[in-house]
Amino acid sequence: MIAQADIPKDLAGFCRFVQHSQRPVVIFGADVAGAIIADLFNRQGIVVDCFFDNNRNKCDKLFQGKPVLHASHLPSKSANTVV
């Protein structure tokens, strides 16, 4: 488990952290903010694995070309994932 204090707070540092962690990257929120974050990551060469959302109407569909899973599935992925 990674301590919150060990995660860089600036974008460049965070992107380096994610790239070196070699863990899947998921975004919580399949909406405008999630799309912006995914775009920022893509520009840095970070591949987003999928999105999670509480809204069941968004789940089991693609968003930004990636699958959207319901938030209830997050605990099974979060241990080795950057969210």
C-alpha positions as CSV (number, residue, x, y, z in Angstrom):
1,M,0.0,0.0,0.0
2,I,1.3,3.4,-0.9
3,A,1.1,6.2,1.7
4,Q,-0.7,9.4,0.5
5,A,2.3,11.4,1.6
6,D,4.4,9.5,-1.0
7,I,2.3,10.6,-3.9
8,P,3.5,13.8,-5.7
9,K,1.1,16.7,-5.7
10,D,2.2,18.3,-8.9
11,L,1.1,17.0,-12.4
12,A,4.6,16.2,-13.7
13,G,5.6,14.4,-10.5
14,F,2.3,12.5,-10.4
15,C,2.7,11.4,-14.0
16,R,6.2,10.1,-13.3
17,F,4.9,8.3,-10.2
18,V,2.2,6.6,-12.3
19,Q,4.5,5.7,-15.1
20,H,7.0,4.1,-12.7
21,S,4.4,2.3,-10.6
22,Q,3.5,0.1,-13.6
23,R,0.0,-0.3,-12.2
24,P,-3.3,0.0,-14.1
25,V,-4.8,3.5,-14.1
26,V,-8.5,4.0,-13.6
27,I,-10.5,7.1,-13.3
28,F,-13.5,7.5,-11.0
29,G,-16.1,9.6,-12.9
30,A,-17.2,9.0,-16.5
31,D,-18.1,12.7,-17.1
32,V,-16.5,16.0,-18.0
33,A,-13.8,15.9,-15.3
34,G,-12.9,12.3,-16.0
35,A,-12.5,13.1,-19.7
36,I,-10.2,16.0,-18.9
37,I,-8.1,13.9,-16.6
38,A,-8.0,11.1,-19.2
39,D,-6.9,13.6,-21.9
40,L,-4.1,15.0,-19.5
41,F,-2.9,11.4,-18.9
42,N,-3.0,10.5,-22.6
43,R,-0.8,13.6,-23.4
44,Q,1.7,12.3,-20.9
45,G,1.7,8.8,-22.3
46,I,-0.3,7.3,-19.5
47,V,-2.9,4.8,-20.6
48,V,-6.2,4.8,-18.7
49,D,-7.5,1.2,-18.2
50,C,-11.1,2.0,-17.5
51,F,-13.5,4.4,-15.7
52,F,-15.7,3.8,-12.7
53,D,-19.0,5.5,-12.0
54,N,-21.9,5.4,-9.5
55,N,-24.4,6.0,-12.3
56,R,-25.6,2.6,-13.6
57,N,-26.8,4.3,-16.8
58,K,-23.1,5.0,-17.7
59,C,-21.9,1.5,-16.9
60,D,-21.2,-1.4,-19.3
61,K,-20.7,1.2,-22.1
62,L,-17.6,2.9,-23.5
63,F,-16.5,6.4,-22.4
64,Q,-13.5,7.9,-24.1
65,G,-13.0,4.5,-25.8
66,K,-12.7,2.8,-22.4
67,P,-15.1,0.6,-20.5
68,V,-17.1,2.1,-17.6
69,L,-17.6,-0.2,-14.6
70,H,-19.9,0.4,-11.6
71,A,-18.3,1.7,-8.5
72,S,-19.2,-1.5,-6.6
73,H,-16.4,-3.2,-8.6
74,L,-13.8,-0.7,-7.5
75,P,-12.7,-2.6,-4.3
76,S,-11.7,-5.6,-6.3
77,K,-9.4,-3.5,-8.5
78,S,-8.1,-0.8,-6.2
79,A,-5.4,-2.6,-4.3
80,N,-3.0,-2.6,-7.3
81,T,-4.5,0.3,-9.2
82,V,-3.9,4.0,-9.4
83,V,-7.3,5.7,-9.1
